[in-house]
Amino acid sequence: MTQETTIEEQQDVTTTDTLDDSVSNADATPEAEVNGVDPENEGTQTDPPEPDSFPREYVEKLRDENAKYRRRAGQSDVLAQRLHTALTAATGRLQDPTDLPYDAAHLDDPEALEQAIDDLLKAKPHLGARRPTGSIGQGQTSTTNMVDLAGILRANA
């Protein structure tokens, strides 16, 4: 029995050594390629990287042009939001026109804007515009020298 177990242990050790060697070789290959060393010929370097395919000045010009277009796009977004706020304020139905969230569809379709305002006012009626009507006790009133009790009663009715 001892001989059988010894042979099995030797086979296990050999298998483990073989696995360790294959793992270490697998680890060494990518590192060597990353460092620019050919794993077969350890002393020689691999081919140098290709030069830039476009001149640096041309690439910088393209990047500057693209940056200009990104700035313009950002400005157009700001202008679209300002237009949305102005269109909402023009309806006069909201106390604060910025309460209606921005939606690009509202710019093209006035009915969609009206529907969105209706939905917002149904959900949150406190956001609607408030207009005082009638006599609120402020502003210029006509003054008379004589007190007319009947006139006062008629004005408040």
C-alpha positions, 0 to 999 in steps of 0.5 A: 500500500505504501508503494501505491500511495507513493506513486500517486503522490509523485504523480500529483507532485509532477502534475502540480509542477507542470501546472505551475510552469504553465502558469508562470509561462503564461504570466511571463508572455504578456509582460514581455510583450508589454515591455516590447521584448520578444519572448522568443528572442529575449534580447531583441525589441519588437517593431517600434510603434507606428508614427501618427497617421495625421499631423499633430496640427491637423488633429489640434485644428479638428479638436478646436473646431469640435470644441467650438461646435460643443459650445454652440450646442450648449448655447442653443440648449440655454436659449431653448430653455429660455424660450420655453420659459418665455412661452410659459410666462406668455400664457399667464397661467402660472405664478412662476413659469419655471415650475413647468419642466422643460420639454422640447416638444412644447417649443414646436407644439403650442397645444402640447404646452397648454396640455402640460400646463393644464396637467400641472395645474390639475396636479398642483393647483397652488402653482397657478397665477393669482390675480386679486379682483374687486376692492382689496382696500388698496390704491387711490379711492375717491374722497368726498366731503359728505358721508353717504351711508347708502353709497358705502353700502352699495360699493361694498355689495 
